[in-house]
């Protein structure tokens, strides 16, 4: 009697290889779950609807230290307690379409308002920035991204990086402040004709275009600004995807997938890493299916509770669990059941707007909420016990679990949907009677689906699995 023992799942979701050649410890499907600090699979929490907004009267979602904020161009509608309103008015009365980007400056919202006539304007604390030197300027460049840095507000608009006066994010040259100005980024690096992202990179600023990244040292005194580096053949396609992760990484969405800007060595020179390579094929599939407009609306955040990185693309959220002490570096995905239009963190929670509903991940309490409505689905690759040519006769299974799980066995590599449910378990089987399972094949895949959490406040967890089979093949783990 031999075994295939899947001790942990630290490899996470990995779709780069064929299903029958992927290693143990990875997943060929990992939906509505993530990897824990201990390398186990855990059901995600519920996305709990918290606020219902008046239908069609508000746009987008932002936050200040005081709470959540929505926008509109008309007088304030009646909103649920806990959500406030900012009125953003076009100079000619055009309707507000959305707020594609916001940042905080002195704890107040600096926002870009996009209007029905195709124009975009800057606003600070609800008032339109009327400085003649602020974007949009006479060349009709449209502000697209914002970053608060070195006591100023930086605005990416077309090929130009504008920056406000020190201490005044509404003064771009017409006021009495000092330090304002602009840099035409396309004169410093070819490919920077359209700024698509801004982010902090160590002590520098990273200025993203579609296929070029420039890093700059910027100072309150603009005469000290200087370019540090240019990286070609990579760039950002989604302004809200640029996200600081940990101490040294800046994640962003490239045409080819999720990438990271980080120091390559002690010189602090930047280099890109393919941090998202295990799920690149899924990103490319979404690009082909939904078009690049869907990618352009992708949003990145850091989930505050466990520090996971989330990248939302349409109705899917790609989740990166990274815990260096336990050597966990693993992707998975959430499918919330709605399109993510806006996503942010506030009050130590992730908040999402879809349509006229605002959701809180895990609910509003300190303890997260779990329910059977969320079914974690995990497909292991087709494992071969180091002998892909040898027929194996399954005799039984053992599992370490919390909550209730359905287990299916798949053995036909030519038909991924072919599987047989062999058991439903709600406790660990080690030390008890093993699960009866019968089947034969050269490769063996287990499929797990959570049916119920351990409790309303404890998720379903899959810790490990063992496949018992006849023969003398070597142990694979």
Protein Blocks (a to p, Z undefined) as FASTA:
>chain_A
ZZdddfbfklopafkbcfklccehiafbdghiacdfkopacdddddddfbdcdehiagcj
dddfkbccdddfbdcddddehiacdddddfklpacfbdfbdcdeehiacdddddfkopac
ddeehiacfbfkbccdfkopacfbdcdeehiacddehjbccdddehiakbgojambehia
cddfklmoghilbccbdcdehjbccdddfkbccdddddfblmlgccfbdcehiacfbfkl
pccehjlbccdddfkbccddddfblnopacdddfklmmmmmmmmmmmmnopmlmmmpccd
ddfklopacddehjaccdddddfknopacdddddehpacfbdcdeehiacddehjbccde
hijbfbdcddfklccdddddddehhpakbccddfbdcdddedjddddddfbfklmkbccd
fbdcfbdfehpacdddddddfbdcdddddfbdfblkbccddfbdcdddedjddcdZZ
